[in-house]
Amino acid sequence: MPRKTRISSMVCTYKLYLLNRHLFVDLPEGRTLIDTGAPFSSSVTGRLTWQNQNHGVNQGGYMGFTFDKLSAEIGAQVDALLGMDLLAQTTLFFDVANRQLTAGDDIPEGFTAAPYSLVPTSDIPMLAITLNGRKALALWDTGAQYGYFVDHHFCEGLQTLPGFKDFSPMFGSLEITKSYHIPFTLHGMNLVEQCGPTPSQTCGGLSPVPMRTFLSLLNIDAIIGPSWMTHVKIWLNPIEHTIALSA
């Protein structure tokens, strides 16, 4: 099957930046969290301008949490959230090092795309990675502050680091007592993500079961956030479910 020459007739470029371990672009509605782990977009006003089109989205917050709450947890003002319902309609080229996100363009010269899978009943990307030398299926969540792993063999032999506090509308306020810099390999690129063990108790989020149980039920081994993205360029085609990386 030949590759489509153009996914979208409109190529748009945005200033992309990491702030407090979160990935943002500035849209007309304000500072917008880029969240590949979110199935739906949201904004304070209920509208969101993306690729020069104004879209109706969830209003006022995300998954029952207001933007004031999200802003307080992240430590930076958040006015909107760009989820996979809009992100999945076009190609995305992430160049965090050069602070640029390009939507709607062809795959860059020299990139080789490979398929990825999806979290069931969503457009959320699942990446086949090697995590600390072991094969793993990782949910790629650019809205996450840190990574997480389900089974303890993913941290075997690694130095134990201090833990962290995190927040997820799905899983609540998370107190992670220890963490690790876990090496992982994605499409031949050697990368590192700071990860903690998934909590085995509920922490006040919308999920009726703990994070560890939730991920295990979906056969997800890990979550990786956006911090490693400063070291590579990433081309994502959510329409054809392919991804490509380059230094």
Sequence and secondary structure as in RCSB ss.txt:
>XXXX:A:sequence
MPRKTRISSMVCTYKLYLLNRHLFVDLPEGRTLIDTGAPFSSSVTGRLTWQNQNHGVNQGGYMGFTFDKLSAEIG
AQVDALLGMDLLAQTTLFFDVANRQLTAGDDIPEGFTAAPYSLVPTSDIPMLAITLNGRKALALWDTGAQYGYFV
DHHFCEGLQTLPGFKDFSPMFGSLEITKSYHIPFTLHGMNLVEQCGPTPSQTCGGLSPVPMRTFLSLLNIDAIIG
PSWMTHVKIWLNPIEHTIALSA
>XXXX:A:secstr
    S S S  EEEEEEEETTEEEEEETTEEEEE TT SS EESSSEEEETTEEEE EESEETTEEHHHHHHHHT
S   EEE HHHHTTS EEEETTTTEEEES    TT   EE EE TTS  EEEEEEETTEEEEEEE TT SSEEES
SGGGGTT   EEEEEEEETTTEEEEEEEEEEEEEEETTEEEEEEEEE  SS BBSS SS HHHHHHHTT  EEE 
SGGGGGSEEEEETTTTEEEEE 
